[in-house]
Amino acid sequence: MISYKVYNNEGNVIAETELSDKVFGQKPNEALVHQAVVAQMSNERKVLAHTKDRSEVRGGGKKPWRQKGTGRARVGSSRSPIWIGGGVTFGPTKDRNFSKNINTKMRQKALCIALSDKVANQTLAILDTLLVSEYKTKIFKKMVDVLEDKALKREGKRSILVIDAKSEATTKASAKNLPDTKLITTENLNMLDLVKYKNIIMTSAAVKAIEERYK
């Protein structure tokens, strides 16, 4: 078990909690983390580029000229790839599939490794309760500023991921407009966010939910 401090909204240490080694004490494995990140990015990739082959190009049903007697090369359709306005040979199509499979246990272990890295580098702050009573960004920002100053390491630009077990409407709305800060729930925990954001603020309820789910 790992002993870790718990803060309140004013940035004061109010207790200590025990973090599970199975979730927050995993050894680094860059290859596995990389595989999980690539798999998520590939599965989220959208197929945008699409070219039409000769079967999709409009027109070209009639033979341009008769087979023999014209002195020109024979041709059966104006949709031929060698004609201007014809189909494209070997072009990108919407039928491409970029998805990659990764085992559930591998993906879950990669998440635990990423969380363990935050604990090892002291870039994780545990918050007792996240509650914003009003629809005001400045209330949420004040809480983030205090925790960043007292519990986290800020190097350069702000980069904070806030994780809660469930987000109230006021909290979600108040965090929406804060730049370089993102609020998610434990149900939406993913590798890209854990790798992208340098610091994490996690509620005690989120810690409990993550440990119950992954250990």
N, C-alpha and C positions, 0 to 999 in steps of 0.2 A: 504494500500500500504506500501511496505517496501523500505526504501531508502538504496541504495547500491552503493559503489564506483566502478568506471570504470577505468581500468588501460590501459596504452599503452604498447608496446613491451619493453620499457625501465624500466617498473615498476613504472612509475609516475602516480599519480591520475590526470586524465584529466577531469572527469565529475562525475556526480551522476545520477543514473537511478532509476526508481520506479518499484519494482517487485510486481507482482500481488499476493495478499493474497491467491487466489484460487489455485495457483500453488506452490508458495514458502512459504506459511504461514500456511500449514496444521498441525494439531495436530498429535503427534506420535500415531501410531497404529501398534505395533510389530506383532500382530497376522495376520493382513492383509499383511504386508510386507513379513512375513514368508510364507504365503500362495502363494503369487505371485512368490517368489523365488523358492519354491518347484515346482510349476507348470512349470516354465521355465526350470528348471533342468530336470524335468521328460520328458518334451516334446522334449528336446535335447538328451535324453538318447538313445543310440543305442543298439539294441539287438545283442549281440555277441555270447553268449553261445548257442549251439544247439546240441542236441543229436538225434539220429535216433531211431524211434520206429520200431516194427517188420515189418511194411509195407514198410519202407524205406531201410532196410538192404538188401544188394545184396545177391542173391542166395536163397537157401532154398525152391525152388519150388517143389522138389521131396521129397516124404516121406522117411525119413532116413532108416526105416526098416518096415517090414510088421506089421500089427496091432496085430496079435496073433502068438503064437508059439515060440517066441524067449526067453521068460523068463524075458525080460526086460520091463520096463514101456512103455506104448504106447506114441508115439510122432508123431506129424503131420508135423513139420517143424523145421529145424535147426535155423530158425530165432527167435525162442522162447526166451524170456528174460532170461530164466533159463539156456540157453546154452551159452558157451563162443563164442563171436563173434555175438551173437544175438542182438535183439533190446533192448533198455533201457526203463524201466518202470518209468513213472512219472518224466522223466528227463527234463531239461530246453529246450525249443524249440524256434525257431525264430518267432513263431506266438504270442509271448507275447506282450502285449501292455501296456506301462508305461505312456502313455500320460494322462494329467489331464486338465480338463476344468476349466477356471476361467472367470467370466464375464468381458466384456470389461471395464465397469465403475470401477469395483474393481481393475483391473490391472492398469488403468490410475490413479486412486487415490493412489495406492501404489507407483507409480512413483513420484507423487507429494509429497507424504510423505517423500520419500527418498531425493528428492531435497530440501525439507523444512528443513530436518535434517542437510544438508550441510550448508544451510544459517544460521541456529540457532547456529551451532558450528564454524562458520567462516572458513569453509574449502572449500568455493567456491570463486573463483576469476573471475571477469568478465573482459574480454579483449575486447578492442575496435575493433580491426581487426586482424585476424590471416592471415598473408601473408608471405610466404617464397619464395623469388624470385629465389633461386637457389636450385639445388638438393644437398643440404648439410645438414647433420645431425647436425653439430655444430651450424648452425644458429638457428635451432629449439630448440636445447638444451640450447643455450644461453637465449632464450626467457623464457623457462621453469624454468631455474635456477633463473633468475631475479624475476619472479612472485612468485616462491616458497619462495624466501628469503624475499620479501617485502609484499606479500599479503596473504600467506598461512601459515599454521602451519605444520612443518615437525617434526614428532616424529619417529625416527629410520629410517628404509628403505624408500626410495622414493616410492610413490604410487600416481600417477596422471592420471586422465582421462581428456582428452581434447575433448571438444564437439564444433563442428562448424555446421553451417547451411548446408554448402556444402564444401567439401575439394578439393582444387586444386591438380593437379598431383604432383607438386613440394612439396607441404606441406605434402601430403600423403606419398610420398617416403622418405622425410626427417625425418618423425616421425617413420618410420617403424623399424629402427634399434636401437631406443633409449630404453634401458631396463627400466622396471617398469613404462612405460608410454604408454598409448594407445590413439589413435585418432579415434573418431567416428563422425558420423553426427547425426543430430536430428532424421533422419529416422531410425537409428539403435539404438536409445536410449532404454536401457533395464535394468531390475532390477539387474541382476547379476553384470554388470559393476558398477552400482551405489553403490552396497553393497561392492563389492570387493575393489574398489579404495577409499582411504581415502580422497584425495583432488581432486577437479574438477576445471579445467580452461574452462570457457565457453565464447564464443564470444557474443557480443551484438546481432548479427543476430540470433544466436542460441536461446538466451533468448526470443526474439520476436517470433520466430517460435514455440517454446515450449508453450508459453503463448497463442498464437492463436490456437494451436491444443488442449490444455488440459483444458483451463479455461471455 
